[in-house]
Structure formats: structure tokens, C-alpha cells
Amino acid sequence: MLKHPTLEKLQALKFTGMAAALTDQMTTPDIDELGFEERLGLLVDREMTERENRRLASRLRRARLRHNAALEDIDYQNPRGLDKTLIQSLAACRWVQEHLNILITGPTGVGKTWLACALAQKACREGYTVQYVRLSRLLRELMIAKGDGRYPKLLANLAKVDVLILDDWGLVKPNAENRRDLLEVLEDRHGLRSTIVTSQLPVEDWHAVIGDPTLADAILDRLVHNAYKINLRGESLRKQKTKLTRDTDSE
């Protein structure tokens, strides 16, 4: 007689997981064979699972990852220079705990951004916050933010994110203002948060691309020396997929 009012109260309290578990118990044969503590434990477990699922969905939504990628889906058969032992080590997310960076380089189409998103997705699953952004777009946004007064808030938000992905590093040569902004972002995060960078350029070319030698030294000092480096190689995966599609269509 008390079951339906209890369900209503659970819903009112937003204990949706417990409400769903109680509904299941109401339709489960022989549920009365379980003791009170066992049945209560099932309700609490369901509530905790649903709340964690909602938190994960929220973290992934805020991350705005470019690819729906997962480390479990990596194809190690494709010869791209991926070190399986290293990737499995990174999957534990100790690099996030230790505030280390990851630099992923290689030619276009080899899966740099996909791998960055897979690493970030695993960080989300471990409870960390993530944000993906193309570097050129971020630099434009920082310039605009100075004009409308959002600059301090934007820097503060970037500083708080556990894992920041800067995609397509080095595609556009930064100007003096860009260099200063980039240094501000990395200075706020150095030793406190983790950053993933993807680039078509090898790391040894980054100093020249940044331009100003003094600022380049400062930027790279905060990014490179405490980073894992992953250099992908091989043919573009997009080209391989295009070729496979054409071969299939020709049959």
C-alpha cells in the first residue's frame, strides 16, 4: 500500500535511479526472499550508477569532442607507429593526475585528432573535465574576448579544465598578440592541468613557427618538457577509406 506513494516521493526527490530500481523490484518474482539491506543496497547501487552516467554525459557534452572516439576502438593492426604499451599506460590517466601533457604529431589524416579525443574521452570517464578547441579558433576567441570584456573569465575557464585539447597546432603562424595569449593560457595550466596538442609539424619545428624566440622558449618550456610525445606516421586513413569505398562501388 505504501509502494506507490514511495515512488512519488523518490521522483519528487529526483532519486530516479532508486525509483526505477524499486519499480523493477515490484515486478520481480521472489524479491521478498532478499533481506531489507540487500534490497536497499540494490536501490542505492542503481541510484549511484544513474547519477554517474548523468555526470559523464554532462562532461562529454561540455567537452565538445570532435570525434566520438574510445581507446578500446584503436586498430593497432594499421601501421601508424602507435606504441600499444604506451597507450595502455595512458589509459590509466595518471598523466592527468600528474598534470603532464601529450603531444601528437604526424601527417594529415593519420588519426591525430581521433586519438586525442579518445584519450580525452577516457579522462571524462575517469571523472575529469575536458575541452576541445582548434587552436586557430581559440586564438580568435581570445582576441574577441578582449574587446567585449570576457578575456579574464575566458582565461579562468581555460585554466580550470583538467584536459585541454589544442587541435591543429601550427597551421597558422601566430602574430605577437597570439603569442602572448598562448603563453597566458599555458602559464595558467603549467604544472596544474594537462594539455593535449595535435600538429602536422614535428615538435622540433614549433619554435620557428611560433616566431619570437623569447616567447617561443617560454611557450615550449611550459608545454614540451613535461609531455609524452606520440609521432604517428603512414598513409592518410581518410584516403584509405576513400579507396575502399571506390573499390567496393566498382565491384
Backbone as CSV, one residue per row, in Angstrom:
resi,resn,N_x,N_y,N_z,CA_x,CA_y,CA_z,C_x,C_y,C_z
1,MET,0.828,-1.210,0.000,0.000,0.000,0.000,0.862,1.261,0.000
2,LEU,2.086,1.150,0.587,2.963,2.297,0.667,3.879,2.433,-0.543
3,LYS,3.810,1.460,-1.449,4.797,1.457,-2.534,4.615,2.625,-3.486
4,HIS,3.406,2.899,-3.920,3.198,3.963,-4.895,3.508,5.339,-4.328
5,PRO,3.059,5.679,-3.102,3.479,6.960,-2.522,4.997,7.076,-2.395
6,THR,5.664,5.954,-2.100,7.123,5.974,-2.001,7.751,6.310,-3.342
7,LEU,7.217,5.740,-4.417,7.715,6.051,-5.752,7.560,7.538,-6.060
8,GLU,6.417,8.081,-5.706,6.180,9.501,-5.964,7.173,10.374,-5.193
9,LYS,7.458,9.983,-3.941,8.405,10.750,-3.142,9.821,10.643,-3.707
10,LEU,10.199,9.445,-4.178,11.514,9.279,-4.787,11.646,10.148,-6.032
11,GLN,10.593,10.199,-6.842,10.614,11.040,-8.040,10.696,12.511,-7.658
12,ALA,9.952,12.906,-6.608,9.977,14.297,-6.171,11.366,14.688,-5.675
13,LEU,12.042,13.752,-5.047,13.400,14.000,-4.564,14.449,13.849,-5.667
14,LYS,14.007,13.486,-6.864,14.869,13.260,-8.024,15.811,12.074,-7.818
15,PHE,15.359,11.090,-7.055,16.067,9.825,-6.928,15.529,8.879,-8.003
16,THR,15.775,9.242,-9.251,15.166,8.490,-10.355,15.712,7.073,-10.459
17,GLY,16.979,6.906,-10.104,17.554,5.562,-10.139,16.919,4.649,-9.119
18,MET,16.728,5.147,-7.907,16.086,4.351,-6.870,14.631,4.056,-7.237
19,ALA,13.954,5.049,-7.828,12.568,4.840,-8.239,12.467,3.744,-9.295
20,ALA,13.383,3.767,-10.271,13.371,2.740,-11.315,13.681,1.368,-10.731
21,ALA,14.644,1.316,-9.789,15.004,0.038,-9.172,13.853,-0.501,-8.332
22,LEU,13.144,0.385,-7.641,12.004,-0.059,-6.836,10.888,-0.586,-7.727
23,THR,10.676,0.087,-8.850,9.668,-0.394,-9.803,10.022,-1.789,-10.295
24,ASP,11.304,-2.007,-10.583,11.745,-3.335,-11.017,11.507,-4.368,-9.919
25,GLN,11.811,-3.992,-8.688,11.617,-4.935,-7.583,10.144,-5.297,-7.415
26,MET,9.266,-4.345,-7.656,7.831,-4.584,-7.513,7.329,-5.630,-8.505
27,THR,8.038,-5.799,-9.612,7.608,-6.759,-10.638,8.518,-7.979,-10.712
28,THR,9.431,-8.113,-9.744,10.373,-9.231,-9.740,9.852,-10.357,-8.849
29,PRO,9.667,-11.539,-9.408,9.210,-12.667,-8.574,10.230,-13.003,-7.489
30,ASP,9.756,-13.410,-6.366,10.597,-13.866,-5.254,11.517,-12.778,-4.702
31,ILE,11.221,-11.499,-4.979,12.075,-10.439,-4.462,12.049,-10.402,-2.941
32,ASP,10.939,-10.884,-2.350,10.818,-10.867,-0.895,11.769,-11.838,-0.217
33,GLU,12.404,-12.700,-1.021,13.385,-13.603,-0.437,14.665,-12.870,-0.037
34,LEU,14.858,-11.695,-0.610,16.018,-10.886,-0.229,15.708,-10.108,1.036
35,GLY,16.719,-9.904,1.855,16.545,-9.138,3.074,16.435,-7.650,2.797
36,PHE,16.055,-6.896,3.827,15.872,-5.452,3.695,17.157,-4.769,3.215
37,GLU,18.299,-5.098,3.848,19.551,-4.442,3.489,19.966,-4.761,2.061
38,GLU,19.710,-5.984,1.599,20.054,-6.355,0.221,19.216,-5.555,-0.771
39,ARG,17.918,-5.449,-0.489,17.045,-4.699,-1.399,17.392,-3.214,-1.387
40,LEU,17.693,-2.684,-0.209,18.093,-1.276,-0.125,19.403,-1.059,-0.877
41,GLY,20.318,-2.010,-0.757,21.590,-1.900,-1.461,21.400,-1.847,-2.964
42,LEU,20.457,-2.628,-3.493,20.178,-2.603,-4.928,19.635,-1.238,-5.351
43,LEU,18.800,-0.647,-4.520,18.260,0.675,-4.835,19.370,1.726,-4.865
44,VAL,20.238,1.685,-3.861,21.319,2.672,-3.769,22.315,2.501,-4.920
45,ASP,22.638,1.249,-5.259,23.562,1.000,-6.373,23.011,1.563,-7.674
46,ARG,21.716,1.369,-7.897,21.099,1.882,-9.130,21.141,3.403,-9.165
47,GLU,20.878,4.028,-8.038,20.903,5.491,-7.982,22.307,6.018,-8.268
48,MET,23.312,5.404,-7.664,24.690,5.851,-7.880,25.101,5.682,-9.330
49,THR,24.715,4.556,-9.950,25.057,4.309,-11.346,24.423,5.344,-12.260
50,GLU,23.147,5.632,-12.038,22.464,6.600,-12.896,23.031,8.005,-12.728
51,ARG,23.391,8.363,-11.494,23.956,9.699,-11.286,25.317,9.832,-11.962
52,GLU,26.137,8.787,-11.879,27.440,8.836,-12.539,27.273,8.886,-14.054
53,ASN,26.292,8.157,-14.580,26.040,8.203,-16.020,25.627,9.603,-16.463
54,ARG,24.823,10.262,-15.652,24.408,11.625,-15.991,25.592,12.589,-15.922
55,ARG,26.438,12.413,-14.901,27.621,13.287,-14.798,28.561,13.075,-15.984
56,LEU,28.743,11.812,-16.389,29.596,11.532,-17.537,29.028,12.152,-18.806
57,ALA,27.720,12.003,-19.007,27.081,12.596,-20.194,27.268,14.112,-20.200
58,SER,27.183,14.726,-19.029,27.366,16.176,-18.930,28.807,16.565,-19.254
59,ARG,29.780,15.806,-18.744,31.190,16.109,-19.039,31.476,15.973,-20.532
60,LEU,30.947,14.928,-21.148,31.171,14.728,-22.584,30.493,15.824,-23.403
61,ARG,29.338,16.255,-22.973,28.634,17.318,-23.692,29.420,18.626,-23.630
62,ARG,29.952,18.936,-22.446,30.734,20.177,-22.302,32.077,20.084,-23.022
63,ALA,32.615,18.875,-23.160,33.920,18.707,-23.816,33.875,19.053,-25.294
64,ARG,32.727,18.801,-25.934,32.562,19.082,-27.367,33.651,18.429,-28.206
65,LEU,33.909,17.171,-27.923,34.942,16.444,-28.665,34.573,16.341,-30.141
66,ARG,35.565,16.469,-30.976,35.309,16.442,-32.421,34.915,15.053,-32.890
67,HIS,35.440,14.009,-32.237,35.132,12.627,-32.610,34.590,11.867,-31.413
68,ASN,33.644,10.992,-31.679,33.154,10.076,-30.659,34.092,8.875,-30.645
69,ALA,35.246,9.053,-29.999,36.336,8.073,-30.065,36.556,7.431,-28.702
70,ALA,37.048,6.200,-28.713,37.360,5.476,-27.483,38.649,4.692,-27.676
71,LEU,39.469,4.637,-26.639,40.741,3.920,-26.729,40.534,2.443,-27.041
72,GLU,39.411,1.894,-26.590,39.145,0.481,-26.839,38.952,0.182,-28.320
73,ASP,38.690,1.209,-29.129,38.433,1.012,-30.563,39.672,1.222,-31.428
74,ILE,40.824,1.438,-30.832,42.046,1.660,-31.617,42.400,0.397,-32.404
75,ASP,42.724,0.586,-33.674,43.160,-0.516,-34.539,44.688,-0.515,-34.580
76,TYR,45.297,-1.426,-33.834,46.747,-1.492,-33.792,47.325,-2.235,-34.994
77,GLN,46.458,-2.829,-35.804,46.940,-3.550,-36.986,47.400,-2.591,-38.072
78,ASN,46.840,-1.375,-38.048,47.227,-0.378,-39.042,48.579,0.220,-38.634
79,PRO,49.597,0.101,-39.480,50.953,0.543,-39.092,51.078,2.060,-39.051
80,ARG,50.832,2.645,-37.876,50.917,4.103,-37.726,51.966,4.516,-36.706
81,GLY,52.710,3.547,-36.166,53.714,3.886,-35.175,53.170,4.004,-33.766
82,LEU,51.959,3.488,-33.526,51.374,3.547,-32.194,52.018,2.511,-31.281
83,ASP,52.433,2.944,-30.115,53.006,2.057,-29.114,51.862,1.588,-28.206
84,LYS,51.472,0.330,-28.351,50.326,-0.180,-27.596,50.570,-0.111,-26.101
85,THR,51.791,-0.394,-25.683,52.118,-0.345,-24.252,51.945,1.064,-23.704
86,LEU,52.381,2.068,-24.470,52.238,3.457,-24.033,50.767,3.850,-23.940
87,ILE,49.990,3.498,-24.963,48.566,3.856,-24.960,47.847,3.209,-23.781
88,GLN,48.159,1.953,-23.500,47.535,1.288,-22.362,47.934,1.952,-21.057
89,SER,49.164,2.435,-20.986,49.607,3.158,-19.797,48.862,4.482,-19.660
90,LEU,48.705,5.197,-20.770,47.987,6.472,-20.740,46.516,6.282,-20.396
91,ALA,45.956,5.121,-20.704,44.547,4.852,-20.413,44.246,4.899,-18.929
92,ALA,45.261,4.711,-18.090,45.054,4.778,-16.639,44.889,6.218,-16.152
93,CYS,45.198,7.186,-17.024,45.018,8.622,-16.755,45.925,9.158,-15.642
94,ARG,47.034,8.477,-15.381,47.984,9.025,-14.419,48.598,10.327,-14.948
95,TRP,48.678,10.463,-16.273,49.209,11.690,-16.856,48.343,12.900,-16.481
96,VAL,47.043,12.663,-16.307,46.161,13.753,-15.883,46.399,14.047,-14.401
97,GLN,46.517,13.001,-13.608,46.779,13.171,-12.176,48.091,13.925,-11.951
98,GLU,49.088,13.636,-12.798,50.411,14.234,-12.628,50.584,15.530,-13.423
99,HIS,49.505,15.981,-14.081,49.490,17.247,-14.817,50.540,17.267,-15.930
100,LEU,50.620,16.169,-16.675,51.525,16.075,-17.809,50.763,16.329,-19.107
101,ASN,51.508,16.628,-20.161,50.909,16.914,-21.460,51.126,15.752,-22.422
102,ILE,50.391,15.772,-23.535,50.570,14.794,-24.608,50.643,15.553,-25.927
103,LEU,51.700,15.312,-26.689,51.891,15.950,-27.991,51.776,14.881,-29.064
104,ILE,50.807,15.041,-29.963,50.559,14.056,-31.019,50.856,14.700,-32.366
105,THR,51.856,14.190,-33.063,52.252,14.760,-34.350,52.152,13.708,-35.448
106,GLY,52.166,14.182,-36.699,52.102,13.275,-37.841,51.406,13.936,-39.004
107,PRO,51.503,13.343,-40.191,50.886,13.927,-41.386,49.369,13.942,-41.297
108,THR,48.754,14.667,-42.190,47.298,14.787,-42.174,46.633,13.435,-42.405
109,GLY,45.535,13.214,-41.697,44.713,12.039,-41.938,45.117,10.777,-41.209
110,VAL,46.165,10.818,-40.355,46.613,9.583,-39.709,45.911,9.318,-38.376
111,GLY,45.015,10.223,-37.975,44.234,9.964,-36.771,44.694,10.701,-35.533
112,LYS,45.369,11.828,-35.690,45.857,12.579,-34.530,44.705,13.085,-33.663
113,THR,43.741,13.741,-34.309,42.617,14.302,-33.563,41.770,13.194,-32.955
114,TRP,41.584,12.104,-33.699,40.805,10.972,-33.180,41.455,10.420,-31.913
115,LEU,42.781,10.252,-31.940,43.481,9.725,-30.773,43.388,10.702,-29.607
116,ALA,43.522,11.990,-29.882,43.395,12.993,-28.822,42.016,12.921,-28.176
117,CYS,40.986,12.774,-29.005,39.616,12.681,-28.482,39.415,11.386,-27.693
118,ALA,40.040,10.298,-28.131,39.927,9.030,-27.407,40.571,9.136,-26.030
119,LEU,41.740,9.760,-25.958,42.403,9.961,-24.669,41.566,10.869,-23.764
120,ALA,40.980,11.902,-24.349,40.159,12.822,-23.570,38.860,12.161,-23.116
121,GLN,38.292,11.315,-23.976,37.062,10.607,-23.597,37.308,9.700,-22.403
122,LYS,38.492,9.041,-22.375,38.828,8.201,-21.231,38.989,9.059,-19.972
123,ALA,39.554,10.243,-20.118,39.667,11.148,-18.972,38.288,11.539,-18.454
124,CYS,37.353,11.798,-19.362,35.978,12.091,-18.955,35.391,10.931,-18.164
125,ARG,35.626,9.719,-18.643,35.105,8.542,-17.953,35.708,8.372,-16.569
126,GLU,36.912,8.910,-16.371,37.570,8.826,-15.065,37.205,10.000,-14.163
127,GLY,36.314,10.866,-14.641,35.828,11.955,-13.791,36.459,13.312,-14.019
128,TYR,37.315,13.437,-15.044,37.986,14.708,-15.308,37.201,15.547,-16.312
129,THR,37.361,16.863,-16.226,36.726,17.761,-17.188,37.642,17.941,-18.399
130,VAL,37.027,18.129,-19.554,37.758,18.195,-20.823,37.163,19.298,-21.686
131,GLN,38.005,19.930,-22.496,37.528,20.866,-23.510,38.358,20.715,-24.777
132,TYR,37.665,20.585,-25.894,38.325,20.506,-27.203,38.181,21.844,-27.921
133,VAL,39.256,22.303,-28.569,39.178,23.513,-29.378,40.288,23.482,-30.419
134,ARG,39.984,23.990,-31.605,41.034,24.196,-32.596,41.813,25.446,-32.191
135,LEU,43.132,25.360,-32.248,43.961,26.446,-31.738,43.665,27.763,-32.453
136,SER,43.512,27.733,-33.766,43.251,28.976,-34.508,41.960,29.631,-34.034
137,ARG,40.946,28.813,-33.753,39.670,29.358,-33.280,39.809,29.926,-31.875
138,LEU,40.581,29.245,-31.024,40.785,29.747,-29.666,41.492,31.092,-29.678
139,LEU,42.507,31.228,-30.521,43.238,32.496,-30.576,42.331,33.634,-31.043
140,ARG,41.440,33.339,-31.998,40.471,34.354,-32.436,39.523,34.707,-31.295
141,GLU,39.068,33.704,-30.576,38.135,33.923,-29.480,38.775,34.763,-28.374
142,LEU,40.053,34.534,-28.110,40.749,35.321,-27.089,40.855,36.790,-27.498
143,MET,41.093,37.032,-28.776,41.171,38.409,-29.264,39.817,39.102,-29.134
144,ILE,38.759,38.392,-29.506,37.407,38.969,-29.402,37.053,39.242,-27.944
145,ALA,37.456,38.311,-27.061,37.125,38.442,-25.642,37.739,39.688,-25.022
146,LYS,38.880,40.130,-25.551,39.477,41.354,-25.026,38.594,42.564,-25.314
147,GLY,37.898,42.524,-26.446,37.058,43.648,-26.831,35.748,43.722,-26.075
148,ASP,35.198,42.564,-25.690,33.894,42.587,-25.020,33.990,42.320,-23.517
149,GLY,35.224,42.286,-22.979,35.382,42.180,-21.534,35.373,40.778,-20.971
150,ARG,35.357,39.762,-21.829,35.297,38.380,-21.354,36.682,37.751,-21.167
151,TYR,37.732,38.481,-21.480,39.076,37.897,-21.504,39.483,37.261,-20.172
152,PRO,39.364,37.959,-19.043,39.754,37.325,-17.763,38.933,36.079,-17.461
153,LYS,37.637,36.125,-17.722,36.775,34.970,-17.450,37.132,33.801,-18.352
154,LEU,37.415,34.085,-19.633,37.782,33.020,-20.565,39.087,32.359,-20.143
155,LEU,40.069,33.157,-19.749,41.337,32.597,-19.263,41.111,31.743,-18.011
156,ALA,40.268,32.230,-17.124,39.992,31.484,-15.889,39.325,30.152,-16.189
157,ASN,38.400,30.148,-17.150,37.723,28.897,-17.520,38.697,27.908,-18.140
158,LEU,39.586,28.386,-18.989,40.577,27.517,-19.617,41.547,26.955,-18.578
159,ALA,41.840,27.748,-17.564,42.779,27.313,-16.527,42.196,26.196,-15.665
160,LYS,40.863,26.140,-15.565,40.217,25.169,-14.680,40.012,23.800,-15.319
161,VAL,40.013,23.736,-16.642,39.728,22.471,-17.330,40.876,21.484,-17.091
162,ASP,40.539,20.263,-16.682,41.572,19.269,-16.384,42.382,18.892,-17.617
163,VAL,41.704,18.723,-18.762,42.383,18.349,-20.007,41.905,19.281,-21.117
164,LEU,42.830,20.044,-21.676,42.525,20.961,-22.780,43.168,20.428,-24.049
165,ILE,42.359,20.216,-25.090,42.885,19.785,-26.392,43.057,21.003,-27.283
166,LEU,44.285,21.233,-27.744,44.574,22.283,-28.725,44.865,21.587,-30.045
167,ASP,43.880,21.574,-30.920,43.973,20.836,-32.178,44.554,21.713,-33.286
168,ASP,45.299,21.082,-34.190,45.860,21.760,-35.371,46.845,22.873,-34.992
169,TRP,47.753,22.534,-34.097,48.819,23.473,-33.701,49.733,23.745,-34.898
170,GLY,50.015,25.016,-35.148,50.986,25.389,-36.164,50.449,25.546,-37.568
171,LEU,49.135,25.382,-37.768,48.596,25.573,-39.120,48.669,27.034,-39.552
172,VAL,48.518,27.934,-38.582,48.585,29.370,-38.859,49.685,29.977,-37.998
173,LYS,50.545,30.760,-38.601,51.633,31.400,-37.854,51.051,32.473,-36.941
174,PRO,51.299,32.407,-35.639,50.702,33.370,-34.721,51.348,34.744,-34.830
175,ASN,50.538,35.782,-34.571,51.106,37.125,-34.501,51.526,37.414,-33.062
176,ALA,52.001,38.611,-32.809,52.540,38.951,-31.484,51.473,38.791,-30.395
177,GLU,50.255,39.234,-30.696,49.180,39.138,-29.713,48.817,37.679,-29.445
178,ASN,48.775,36.864,-30.504,48.501,35.435,-30.356,49.525,34.761,-29.453
179,ARG,50.789,35.117,-29.652,51.852,34.505,-28.856,51.691,34.831,-27.373
180,ARG,51.359,36.073,-27.083,51.172,36.464,-25.679,49.964,35.749,-25.074
181,ASP,48.893,35.652,-25.843,47.698,34.964,-25.354,47.981,33.491,-25.090
182,LEU,48.695,32.866,-26.018,49.008,31.446,-25.858,49.867,31.216,-24.622
183,LEU,50.806,32.112,-24.382,51.635,31.997,-23.188,50.792,32.142,-21.923
184,GLU,49.820,33.037,-21.941,48.932,33.206,-20.784,48.177,31.905,-20.493
185,VAL,47.639,31.291,-21.536,46.877,30.055,-21.359,47.756,28.959,-20.778
186,LEU,48.936,28.783,-21.354,49.813,27.698,-20.927,50.451,27.970,-19.566
187,GLU,50.715,29.224,-19.273,51.275,29.570,-17.963,50.287,29.226,-16.849
188,ASP,48.999,29.532,-17.076,47.980,29.231,-16.072,47.839,27.729,-15.829
189,ARG,48.145,26.929,-16.842,47.928,25.488,-16.749,49.194,24.720,-16.348
190,HIS,50.350,25.335,-16.494,51.613,24.628,-16.302,51.743,24.060,-14.885
191,GLY,51.923,22.749,-14.817,52.085,22.077,-13.539,50.808,21.894,-12.759
192,LEU,49.681,22.378,-13.310,48.400,22.305,-12.604,47.342,21.518,-13.378
193,ARG,47.431,21.537,-14.694,46.459,20.851,-15.551,47.216,20.190,-16.705
194,SER,46.490,19.421,-17.523,47.103,18.711,-18.652,46.581,19.270,-19.976
195,THR,47.454,19.262,-20.980,47.107,19.760,-22.306,47.502,18.722,-23.354
196,ILE,46.612,18.490,-24.313,46.899,17.636,-25.465,47.011,18.539,-26.692
197,VAL,48.099,18.389,-27.438,48.303,19.176,-28.656,48.431,18.227,-29.844
198,THR,47.754,18.556,-30.943,47.951,17.804,-32.185,48.523,18.750,-33.230
199,SER,49.417,18.232,-34.059,50.059,19.080,-35.062,50.583,18.234,-36.219
200,GLN,50.500,18.800,-37.424,51.124,18.163,-38.581,52.638,18.383,-38.570
201,LEU,53.092,19.336,-37.796,54.516,19.678,-37.766,55.230,18.901,-36.671
202,PRO,56.444,18.446,-36.913,57.221,17.821,-35.838,57.537,18.835,-34.745
203,VAL,57.701,18.366,-33.533,57.904,19.255,-32.389,59.117,20.161,-32.597
204,GLU,60.153,19.646,-33.242,61.367,20.452,-33.429,61.139,21.665,-34.342
205,ASP,60.034,21.698,-35.072,59.733,22.851,-35.929,58.854,23.890,-35.241
206,TRP,58.358,23.605,-34.067,57.401,24.502,-33.423,58.034,25.837,-33.038
207,HIS,59.282,25.805,-32.642,59.943,27.050,-32.219,59.947,28.060,-33.353
208,ALA,60.285,27.611,-34.556,60.343,28.514,-35.705,58.959,29.029,-36.082
209,VAL,57.942,28.174,-35.950,56.581,28.568,-36.318,56.051,29.633,-35.359
210,ILE,56.359,29.504,-34.089,55.879,30.487,-33.121,56.449,31.864,-33.434
211,GLY,57.702,31.909,-33.862,58.260,33.178,-34.337,59.199,33.845,-33.359
212,ASP,58.684,34.573,-32.448,59.505,35.316,-31.487,60.307,34.340,-30.630
213,PRO,61.654,34.386,-30.680,62.459,33.389,-29.968,62.232,33.371,-28.458
214,THR,62.092,34.547,-27.858,61.918,34.603,-26.405,60.590,33.994,-25.984
215,LEU,59.504,34.398,-26.662,58.194,33.854,-26.329,58.095,32.380,-26.711
216,ALA,58.747,32.003,-27.800,58.747,30.599,-28.208,59.392,29.736,-27.128
217,ASP,60.518,30.205,-26.578,61.176,29.474,-25.490,60.232,29.315,-24.302
218,ALA,59.546,30.398,-23.937,58.653,30.371,-22.777,57.460,29.454,-23.015
219,ILE,56.874,29.519,-24.200,55.709,28.694,-24.528,56.079,27.212,-24.532
220,LEU,57.148,26.884,-25.224,57.520,25.473,-25.356,58.055,24.910,-24.040
221,ASP,58.657,25.751,-23.214,59.134,25.281,-21.911,57.971,24.791,-21.060
222,ARG,56.806,25.410,-21.211,55.636,25.049,-20.423,54.830,23.923,-21.055
223,LEU,55.220,23.527,-22.256,54.412,22.546,-22.982,55.162,21.253,-23.285
224,VAL,56.418,21.348,-23.685,57.125,20.206,-24.265,57.863,19.362,-23.243
225,HIS,58.482,19.994,-22.267,59.417,19.266,-21.407,58.753,18.337,-20.402
226,ASN,57.461,18.477,-20.196,56.744,17.575,-19.294,55.637,16.845,-20.061
227,ALA,55.988,16.378,-21.276,54.979,15.809,-22.160,55.380,14.441,-22.702
228,TYR,54.355,13.592,-22.904,54.513,12.377,-23.695,54.424,12.778,-25.165
229,LYS,55.276,12.201,-26.000,55.281,12.536,-27.424,54.897,11.304,-28.237
230,ILE,53.876,11.452,-29.068,53.396,10.369,-29.932,53.504,10.854,-31.369
231,ASN,54.354,10.213,-32.154,54.543,10.595,-33.553,53.908,9.535,-34.450
232,LEU,52.776,9.880,-35.035,52.082,8.955,-35.928,52.644,9.085,-37.340
233,ARG,52.584,8.016,-38.077,53.068,8.040,-39.454,52.195,7.120,-40.311
234,GLY,52.473,7.142,-41.598,51.733,6.270,-42.501,50.806,7.042,-43.426
235,GLU,50.079,6.300,-44.237,49.162,6.877,-45.213,47.918,7.404,-44.513
236,SER,47.318,8.428,-45.102,46.097,9.001,-44.561,44.996,7.949,-44.473
237,LEU,44.377,7.844,-43.297,43.270,6.905,-43.128,42.068,7.325,-43.956
238,ARG,41.921,8.631,-44.168,40.814,9.094,-44.997,40.985,8.637,-46.440
239,LYS,42.240,8.668,-46.921,42.491,8.183,-48.277,42.206,6.694,-48.384
240,GLN,42.595,5.945,-47.353,42.341,4.503,-47.363,40.851,4.208,-47.400
241,LYS,40.072,4.984,-46.613,38.622,4.778,-46.609,38.010,5.136,-47.956
242,THR,38.514,6.218,-48.566,38.012,6.622,-49.877,38.306,5.552,-50.918
243,LYS,39.535,4.994,-50.875,39.921,3.944,-51.814,39.062,2.706,-51.616
244,LEU,38.793,2.351,-50.343,37.980,1.182,-50.060,36.564,1.374,-50.581
245,THR,36.022,2.589,-50.417,34.676,2.877,-50.907,34.621,2.771,-52.427
246,ARG,35.639,3.300,-53.102,35.658,3.252,-54.559,35.781,1.810,-55.065
247,ASP,36.655,1.045,-54.387,36.818,-0.358,-54.797,35.522,-1.124,-54.606
248,THR,34.781,-0.831,-53.519,33.523,-1.510,-53.258,32.492,-1.129,-54.296
249,ASP,32.463,0.167,-54.659,31.481,0.633,-55.655,31.747,0.060,-57.029
250,SER,33.012,-0.249,-57.319,33.370,-0.753,-58.652,33.079,-2.232,-58.815
251,GLU,32.782,-2.905,-57.721,32.532,-4.344,-57.825,31.133,-4.626,-58.402
